[in-house]
Amino acid sequence: FDPTEVPVVALDKKVGQKFAGFKSFLVIVELDDKRDSDIKDIRDPKVIEFLVELDKALKEEQKIQSVASAGMFFDEDIPETLDDSIKKLDGKQGSEGFFNSRYSMTPIFIDADVSGDSSKINEMNEKVRDIVESTSKPGGIKVAVTGEPPLLAKIFDLMIQDGIFTLFVATLVIFLMLMLIQRSIKDSIV
């Protein structure tokens, strides 16, 4: 019995081969509780304007395949008041999925082609972070970039740091053991 002949497994393999280089970023935009601000609802027009600008800037990057956020419901038509923003979102199917229940947070989903190489993952991480930081955000919100590529980059960094530390400790232990056995620093070094 060959499991690759099962239609579901074969389809999964095909999809994996076609989309293997695509990774998902998640940008979280949330109200900053620690700052005194007039923004009390994430649907505030200032935040919507930030989301629309960020959407545009992200879509200009060649390796970014798609961007989905609450900003896509507004295009260039930025509401003037919070009530206008709420009315416009109420008329859009699926918009409720872009906000938490307290309207204090909204995600931005980004699919990018990073092809699994750690240098490309780090490069794309930097590009996304640069785009987010260069987009002028209103006071009273904070933005965090997360998702698979930033986690992979962090894991690679930790593995390298851990590998260097482990190599150093192992070398030291072996040297000390050789000194005990050989009873000579010269022979232990050799």
Number of C-alpha atoms within 10 A of each C-alpha: 5 5 9 12 10 10 10 11 12 13 13 12 13 12 11 12 10 10 11 14 13 20 20 20 23 19 20 15 22 21 21 17 12 8 12 10 13 9 20 16 15 22 25 20 20 18 25 25 22 19 24 21 18 22 25 15 15 21 14 11 14 9 15 20 16 13 20 15 21 23 25 15 19 17 15 11 12 19 19 11 13 18 13 15 18 14 12 16 17 12 10 11 9 11 16 13 12 17 18 13 9 8 16 18 20 23 21 19 18 22 16 22 18 22 14 14 10 15 12 15 22 17 15 21 20 13 15 20 16 11 16 21 12 11 15 12 19 14 15 18 20 15 18 12 17 15 15 14 25 20 14 15 18 13 12 14 13 12 12 12 12 12 12 12 12 12 12 11 12 12 12 12 12 12 17 15 13 17 16 12 11 12 12 11 13 9 12 16 9 7
